[in-house]
Structures are given as structure tokens and as C-alpha cells.
Amino acid sequence: MAKTIKEKVLEALVESHSISKKELDEALGAQKETGASLDRVLVDKGLISEKELLSLLVKEFDIPTINLSKYKIDPSLKEAIPERVARQYHLIPISSLGKKITVALSDPFNIFAIDDLKTLTNKNIDVVMSEESKITQALDTYYGAADLESVAEVSRDIDIQDFEVVDEKGEGQGSEMTVEESTQAPIIRMVDLIIKEALTQRASDIHIEPGEENARVRYRVDGILRDVLKIPKVNQNAVIVRIKIISGINITETQVPQDGRFKMRLSTKEVDFRVSLLPITFGQKIVIRVLDKSSLSVGLDGLSFSPKPLERIKNAITQPFGMILVTGPTGSGKSTTLYSIINQLNTVDRNIITAEDPVEYLIDGLTQIPVRADIGLTFASGLRAVLRQSPDIVMLGEIRDSETADIAIKASLTGQLVLSTLHTNDAAGALTRLIDMGVESFLVASSVVCICAQRLCRTICPKCREEVSIPEKTLAELKPRVKPGMKFYYGKGCDFCRQTGYRGRVGVIEVIEVDETIKEMLIKGKSSGDIKQYAIKKGMTTLWDDAINKLIEGVTTVEEVFRVTSSE
């Protein structure tokens, strides 16, 4: 029986004395446990370097290299190797002749994928090498130009194992044809694929936007939207109905905004999803928010805040009463910070009640109230009811108006610790915003304990991080914090970060603790600028300074610093 490519590579590794038989067996065992690729396990364990493995592959198999820009790829090869497979292994089919298909790889470690291609195509596979950027460009040109013919075409090769809706709770009756289509396997598998892939790519939101010719699907990853695929117009309504059915949303209503939620199980992990539908010109736009509770269990120490402001937050949450505010624009991580604080305070001896619009994360041990203005349950009325429930800690999703602000302030003065958010640009601005809402300055001064303003900066991908030189004009804007000789980095783009150069985000924060001087300044009517200048003199790290610190540490890039903060 002929040996597989993988078996030949393993034999060559042992024969070259790069790896012992014992080490190889341990690596194979680790691969089975973790599910990672064998090449990744070998490199991560330090058994062989990427360079050594590349040299071995070239030596053993004499793989030629080609310039993809000079090749015209046969369109019929799309049927032999689907886009999903090509992008998974980062390869492009070059030609097909008889019982043989030639493919170009950008990464020699993908040699292990050849056996899978043999099984898929039932043909022999020849391999050539090409530059990573050329492979990416060819993939986008070759597969990205044409729209999907049908959902069935995309879903036929999809394997959605250990992935299911925990509870389907559809309401009402809709078009019989659309409902029937929405329960067919291709539609169900397509929706499952969209959701599963969003989890794989660490997306925080899924956007499904009907257009004139098709429906566009985008993921928000690390705060930035990316195009993923296009759903054919003929299948658009069936996909929308499928999402409505699993979200418990009335499928007969299409002219008003709607909200719902559902839960899905991926292996042993359950993830909540919040769904919002909005009627638009060409149908109903859907935004699905991914609510992964595992991100909240890390506590404050897992939020990657700088040590000094983090210590100030920890001091504030030990107070028996008062108000703690988290400010920042939409998508700056305010809710995550609040929930992390709540998780840290969530003990059996405390009665913690939240009023949210809507409830994002369902947390054991909390009493959570969904605000519904349509039936009169506003933040203000909900807060009044909450205070009659003898709470120790109250969390308000947001202070939106003067009535809510006034009740929250008074609650914090009568023995409750109140946590909430405001939309202001910086920490000092939150104090004057409350006064602008009509709350008396002496009440603000007496109640507010701490204000945090935060942003999220994308972090440089660790796999493709490289040193970069910054133009003199840009450096001049970073003075005096940036000194000559400092090194700066960026991500050039790789498969691990999907060619973005970034993977993950880090919190940038400024924290003001309200002391006696700030209380006096508020009562005297001082501006937010005066309060901020005083806080800086007392040692506050501003958003700008914290972002610069992350730049100097090599965590983020200059572009991100300017994108999320502004110079003082």
C-alpha cells in the first residue's frame, strides 16, 4: 500500500535525526488531544523550526516554485476544489490533466492537506509553491469574483458537527413557501455555517444586509467589519425566516423593528446570540450580537488594563455605596467592563439587580430586568422598582435622561453601589454631563466615586509582527513621549490574522477617582477641562498616554493610536 505524503514526511523527519521516534510519538499524541495540525505541534514544541522543516520538504520532495501572476486558472477547477477547501488550506488549483490536479501552496506545512484533497477529488495531487500574497490575490480573483449560485451549492460540503440550536421557539405563521424553504437542510446548514464561522473568526457581530441583487454577510472582528459572503436573492427571505424561527420572532411581521435571542451549542460550549431586525429598502437587515459569557469570567485582571488605572478601579468597587461610571463610544467595551466588575462582586451575600435594554449576558446569581419602554418599563421606572427590592448593588445599562440620572444618584447616596454607563468622550466629561442633565452639582459631588473612560485598540498579530519605521511628521505628533531610538512594530498580514495584521484588542483607559478637591471644583462650577488638568497633576494616565504606552510596549500600532484616541 502506497505511503501518504504525511507518512513520508514523518519518516524523513526521523531519518534526518531532526526528531527522535519518541518525540514524534509524543507530538502525534498531542495532536490528537488538541486537534491542532501536526506541523504546528512540532514547531510549538520546539522539536523543529519552520525553516528546518521547509528545508527538509524541499530536499525530500523537490517542490518547484511558480509565479502565479503568469498563470490563467481553468474556471472548471472550482467544481473539483470548492472555495471553502481552497481558503481553509490556503491553496489555489492551477491545472487538471487526466487523473492529476496541480495546486499551488503558500505554506509548505499545508503539504499535510494533500491527502485530504486526494480523497475529495479522487485524483493525484501535484504541488508547487508560490508567495503567500500571490496565493491570497489569486483566491480573491478566482473565487471572489463570482457570486454564489445557490445556498445548496455552498452548504453541500459543509460539516456542522456538534453544533445545534438549543431551543427553537418560532412564533406566528408566514408565507407557507418561505417557511417550508427555511426548514430545508441547505438553508439550515447555511445559517449554521454563518454562525459557526463567526465564532471561529472571533466576530462580535454578524450583519446580514439585503441588497438589490443579493444579501451581504459581514462580520465585525476586533471592531472592524469584514465582507464574508453573499447570499443569493432567491434564498434571502428563507435565511431571514430561519433566523426568526430560532430567535422566537414573529415571522409574519416585516414592517417594524424586531428583537429576539437564541442559544447555540458548539461541542460542550453554549453561546448566546441577540438578534435585531430592521426593515430597510430591500428587506430586513439582521444584526446578530455574539454574547460569549466566557469572556466575562476572566474578571478585571483579564481585561488587559494598565496596572495603575486598574488599581484605582479595584479600590472603587470596594466602596459600600456610591456611583461608578464607565464612559466611551459604542463598541468600546463598556458592557464587558461592567459585567466583569459585577462578576467579581457576585457573591451569595449580595443582592445584585440589573436593569438593561436589552439584557445582554444572562448571569447566574443576578436579578436581571429587561427595560421595555413600549409597556412603560423605562430605566427610571425600573430603577424605582429595583430600589424596593433591597439591592446591595444596582447596575443600569445606561443613564439616558435626567430622570434616570437623578434616581441613580439618589440611590447611590442611600446605601447602594450603582454601576452604569454614559456616552462621553473622557472621564471628566461624565461629571459635567450629569450636571447638564439637571442633577444638582452637590449631589454629583457627593455620589460619584469613580469614572472610567475607555477605548479598544487592536493588537498586533504575534505571528507576523515586524519592526517598522515611522515617518518624521508622525513622530513629531507623538513627542515628547516618543524618544529617538525607540522601536515600533506592525503586522504585515498572515493566515493567523486573516491578512489584517491585527489579532485581538487591548483596553485603553483613564480613571478619575473623585477626591475632596474635585468635589469642591464641581460645586464651584469648574469645567471638565479644569477637572481633567487637576486629575493629570494627581497622576491620572489619559487615554492618549495609555495608548502611547501600548505603542511603546509594541502591543499596538501608530495607526491604532490615532484611530481610537486623540492627542491632548
Secondary structure, 3 states (H helix, E strand, C coil): CCCCHHHHHHHHHHHCCCCCHHHHHHHHHHHHHHCCCHHHHHHHCCCCCHHHHHHHHHHHHCCCECCHHHCCCCCCHHHHCCHHHHHHHCEEEEEEECCEEEEEECCHHHHHHHHHHHHHHCCEEEEEECCHHHHHHHHHHHHHCCCCCCHHHHHCCCCCCCEEECCCCCECCCCHHHHHHHCCHHHHHHHHHHHHHHHHCCEEEEEEEECCCEEEEEEEECCEEEEEEEEEHHHHHHHHHHHHHHHCCECCCCCCCEEEEEEEEECCEEEEEEEEEEEECCEEEEEEEEECHHHCCCCHHHHCCCHHHHHHHHHHCCCCCEEEEEECCCCCCHHHHHHHHHHHHCCCCCCEEEEECCCCCCCCCCEEEECEHHHCECHHHHHHHHHCCCCCEEEECCCCCHHHHHHHHHHHHCCCEEEEEECCCCHHHHHHHHHHCCCCHHHHHHHEEEEEEEEEEEEECCCCEEEECCCHHHHHHHCCCCCCCCCEEEECCCCCCCCCCEEEEEEEEEEEECCHHHHHHHHCCCCHHHHHHHHHHCCCCCHHHHHHHHHHCCCCCHHHHHHHCCCC
